[in-house]
Amino acid sequence: MYEKDGKIIFDKGFFERLYIETPISGKQLTSLSLRLASVLLEELDMLEYRRLSFRTKLAKKLNVSNTAVNDSLIQLEEVGFLERRIGEVKTSVSADSEEDKIRNTRRFSDYFRINYNYNLKEEEISMDKRYTKEEIKTICDETVEQMHQQFHAVMSTGDLQSIAQFIQILEGKLVK
């Protein structure tokens, strides 16, 4: 899934894993969770964590209660469709004993991203590698550095034919 000209373009495989196939976890998604997933596809991203809309806004959009939205968010996170950003954790506990406090402690965060690998088996994930923004930046930096070194090596020869060939290779890479 990606965005183009303000429209969300679905990857057919992702669409099938979300709406057609039975979840690997064995837990069936409720119809409300699937509807919420559709709304979240418009709001969230697969690379960076984004703050989720207020629950009341989501509830109004789906014509359900805030509690129903929260339950669906929990379900989407449990089956692996949503990933919650670690570090944005708050606890909300009301219990008498320390043991009950630990048991009733829940993680809260309004920063989520969509897990592109939702409903994929491990072997399928390794075949369909997606990169984080940090990995993409590292790959780009390494590629630029390699091209920079090649450019200096070619320029140091002073051979016009080698320089022209390098420029043609470079132009071919830029076009792709």
Protein Blocks (a to p, Z undefined) as FASTA:
>chain_A
ZZeehiacddfklmmmmmmmccfklpacdfklmmmmmmmmmmmcfkbccddddfklmmmm
nopafklmmmmmmmmmmnomaccdehiaccddddfblmlmmmmpccddfbdcddfkgoia
fklmmmmccddfklmmmmmmmmmmmmmmmmmmmmmnopaklmmmmmmmmmmmmmZZ
